[in-house]
């Protein structure tokens, strides 16, 4: 039986522009798969001398290296507040260069007053949605972790998930939230064996899997109809101007 629009001889989707594309399974098969190690950038949100978010990040970094990933850990010491320094500031450039280099990220923040720290947010705020034609975070994978001084909470990781979505990243399903972090690390900074440690292993394994799965097709995964339509309109306007 024909549907209503077919019966009336109408187009079923008259609102659609020519920029519409039917998703293709073939396009999800990369022409040439990358062979280099997955590149992961890690950010942590505390400047304390014994920073548990840093210790958790170092723990996760060692696990990532055990999977064969290449890891860079950004030190937020000396990073200015957003808008308090020019974009040419050396720490800002270091962070932005690392964001462009990586294929995935790990964000790890303490929970303070029920939220991520200002230091964590400042790092994310310095990474723009676009640098010219380059989107430094779009389509890259993301894992989120937090530490807290009291009972287990998920406020910081939930906030970072929202930011990851805003930065157009592919945030993996798993996450780590370490409660009473002061009791979870040895004096030398190594994390003690525990269910919390096992979860960190889970998260890092999952991050690497998702990075390997998506990095070659990330541009296609985050390609958007609305942006194709906008770009087509801009191109048409430019061509029209040249014809005058």
C-alpha positions as MATLAB code, in Angstrom:
seq = 'XXXXXXXXXXXXXXXXXXXXXXXXXXXXXXXXXXXXXXXXXXXXXXXXXXXXXXXXXXXXXXXXXXXXXXXXXXXXXXXXXXXXXXXXXXXXXXXXXXXXXXXXXXXXXXXXXXXXXXXXXXXXXXXXXXXXXXXXXXXXXXXXXXXXXXXXXXXXXXXXXXXXXXXXXXXXXXXXXXXXXXXXXXXXXXXXXXXXXXXXXXXXXXXXXXXXXXXXXXXXXXXXXXXXXXXXXXXXXXXXXXXX';
ca = [
       0.000    0.000    0.000;
       1.511    3.445   -0.883;
       2.001    5.967    1.882;
       0.180    9.283    1.975;
       2.793   11.352    0.146;
       3.224    8.753   -2.605;
      -0.556    8.549   -3.068;
      -0.714   12.318   -3.505;
       2.249   12.365   -5.880;
       4.294   14.478   -3.457;
       7.958   14.177   -2.578;
       8.186   12.440    0.818;
      10.905   14.851    2.050;
      10.472   18.194    0.289;
      12.589   19.972    2.918;
      15.745   18.092    1.928;
      18.506   19.876    0.070;
      20.681   18.245   -2.570;
      23.413   18.031    0.091;
      21.633   15.025    1.625;
      23.589   11.770    1.448;
      22.384    8.269    2.266;
      24.778    6.765    4.859;
      26.973    4.129    3.263;
      28.559    1.076    4.837;
      31.182    1.185    2.092;
      32.311    4.631    3.235;
      33.006    3.183    6.683;
      35.707    0.934    5.243;
      38.950    2.945    5.055;
      40.826    2.885    1.768;
      44.092    2.578    3.667;
      44.183    1.803    7.383;
      46.688    3.725    9.502;
      49.506    1.604   10.885;
      51.036    3.988   13.435;
      50.378    3.691   17.167;
      47.189    5.373   18.406;
      48.054    8.902   19.571;
      46.485    9.850   22.901;
      46.627   13.222   24.682;
      45.969   13.221   28.435;
      44.790   16.217   30.497;
      44.463   16.386   34.279;
      42.894   19.057   36.462;
      45.029   19.838   39.505;
      48.270   21.645   40.355;
      48.734   20.126   43.807;
      52.134   18.633   44.587;
      50.464   15.268   45.204;
      47.693   15.475   42.664;
      45.488   12.394   42.557;
      44.103   13.325   39.157;
      47.704   13.438   37.919;
      48.506   10.104   39.584;
      45.424    8.539   37.985;
      46.453   10.026   34.644;
      49.956    8.583   34.985;
      48.425    5.203   35.852;
      46.204    5.347   32.778;
      49.127    6.517   30.645;
      51.189    3.470   31.584;
      48.247    1.250   30.666;
      47.858    3.002   27.318;
      51.544    2.532   26.568;
      51.144   -1.171   27.419;
      48.531   -1.384   24.639;
      51.024    0.115   22.198;
      49.604    3.658   22.196;
      51.765    6.777   21.990;
      50.976    9.069   24.912;
      51.477   12.741   25.666;
      50.530   14.156   29.080;
      49.972   17.905   29.166;
      51.219   19.708   32.299;
      48.777   22.569   33.066;
      51.320   24.416   35.211;
      51.753   27.888   33.716;
      48.714   27.749   31.437;
      46.988   31.149   31.668;
      43.283   31.602   32.192;
      41.320   31.857   28.936;
      41.311   35.452   27.610;
      44.051   36.439   30.082;
      46.806   35.900   27.503;
      47.094   35.815   23.716;
      46.730   32.582   21.771;
      50.452   32.798   21.011;
      51.306   32.063   24.658;
      53.759   29.104   24.685;
      51.589   26.919   26.936;
      48.522   27.600   24.818;
      50.419   26.679   21.668;
      51.758   23.531   23.330;
      48.222   22.457   24.252;
      46.779   23.261   20.830;
      49.597   21.495   19.012;
      49.006   18.401   21.144;
      45.259   18.572   20.478;
      45.967   18.629   16.748;
      48.472   15.764   17.021;
      46.288   13.312   18.914;
      43.599   10.889   17.734;
      42.044   10.478   21.177;
      42.072   12.130   24.581;
      41.733   11.323   28.263;
      40.347   14.004   30.581;
      40.814   13.436   34.319;
      39.589   15.942   36.903;
      39.108   16.081   40.651;
      35.549   16.777   41.695;
      35.469   20.077   43.546;
      32.242   21.616   44.831;
      30.339   19.038   42.789;
      32.040   19.925   39.508;
      35.238   19.627   37.515;
      37.993   22.020   38.536;
      38.612   25.391   36.939;
      42.034   24.155   35.829;
      40.396   21.315   33.900;
      37.849   23.629   32.316;
      40.527   26.174   31.358;
      42.448   23.556   29.395;
      39.325   22.539   27.505;
      38.386   26.186   26.903;
      41.765   26.869   25.298;
      41.076   24.149   22.701;
      38.877   25.873   20.113;
      36.158   24.244   18.077;
      37.927   25.411   14.930;
      41.358   26.666   13.855;
      40.785   27.994   10.361;
      39.488   25.001    8.428;
      40.775   22.565   11.078;
      38.554   21.256   13.882;
      41.115   20.012   16.420;
      38.743   17.767   18.398;
      36.050   16.735   15.903;
      35.757   12.974   15.500;
      38.474   12.168   18.032;
      37.806    9.695   20.810;
      37.528   10.700   24.464;
      37.640    8.896   27.816;
      36.685   10.709   31.030;
      37.829   10.012   34.590;
      37.526   11.707   37.966;
      38.849   11.449   41.500;
      37.051   12.524   44.648;
      37.963   12.830   48.300;
      34.699   11.368   49.564;
      32.188    8.824   48.369;
      31.967    7.927   44.707;
      30.417   10.622   42.533;
      29.935   11.174   38.822;
      29.373   14.930   38.578;
      32.739   15.731   36.998;
      32.660   12.910   34.443;
      29.090   13.822   33.514;
      30.122   17.441   32.926;
      33.102   16.381   30.851;
      30.844   14.167   28.745;
      28.740   17.224   27.937;
      31.879   19.156   26.974;
      33.127   16.249   24.866;
      29.866   16.261   22.959;
      30.139   20.034   22.521;
      33.676   19.571   21.199;
      32.191   17.001   18.780;
      34.229   14.121   20.152;
      33.348   10.422   20.245;
      33.131    9.826   23.992;
      33.408    6.144   24.847;
      30.679    4.496   26.974;
      32.937    3.475   29.888;
      34.375    5.851   32.486;
      36.296    5.847   35.773;
      35.335    7.558   39.051;
      37.728    6.868   41.941;
      36.321    7.587   45.411;
      38.526    8.414   48.432;
      41.445    8.723   46.079;
      43.864    9.415   48.937;
      43.518    5.741   49.929;
      43.997    4.303   46.430;
      47.646    5.153   45.763;
      50.914    3.971   47.249;
      53.489    6.430   48.586;
      55.393    6.112   45.299;
      52.297    7.194   43.349;
      51.396    3.771   41.982;
      47.725    2.828   42.152;
      46.866   -0.044   44.458;
      45.192   -3.188   43.067;
      41.446   -2.707   43.449;
      38.162   -2.700   41.515;
      38.900    0.982   40.790;
      42.172    0.009   39.126;
      40.427   -2.721   37.151;
      37.930   -0.146   35.864;
      40.777    2.090   34.678;
      42.145   -0.884   32.740;
      38.704   -1.385   31.205;
      38.451    2.267   30.191;
      41.889    2.443   28.589;
      41.344   -0.789   26.665;
      38.028    0.544   25.399;
      39.523    3.891   24.424;
      42.214    2.243   22.302;
      39.656   -0.066   20.656;
      37.358    2.824   19.756;
      40.312    4.892   18.520;
      41.503    2.091   16.244;
      37.944    1.545   15.041;
      37.136    5.158   14.198;
      40.311    7.108   13.467;
      40.448    6.258    9.758;
      36.795    7.130    9.168;
      36.327    9.927   11.736;
      35.779   12.637    9.079;
      32.932   10.592    7.586;
      31.383    9.796   10.982;
      31.073   13.472   11.908;
      30.198   14.759    8.421;
      26.914   16.678    8.752;
      24.115   17.422    6.324;
      23.586   20.946    7.708;
      27.251   21.829    7.205;
      27.386   20.348    3.708;
      24.333   22.429    2.869;
      25.914   25.571    4.309;
      29.188   24.993    2.460;
      27.339   24.404   -0.817;
      25.465   27.685   -0.363;
      28.711   29.556    0.380;
      30.389   28.042   -2.684;
      27.433   28.943   -4.873;
      27.505   32.539   -3.634;
      31.247   32.810   -4.306;
      30.891   31.427   -7.823;
      28.041   33.829   -8.514;
      30.232   36.735   -7.372;
      33.032   35.664   -9.708;
      30.598   35.546  -12.616;
      29.566   39.170  -12.158;
];
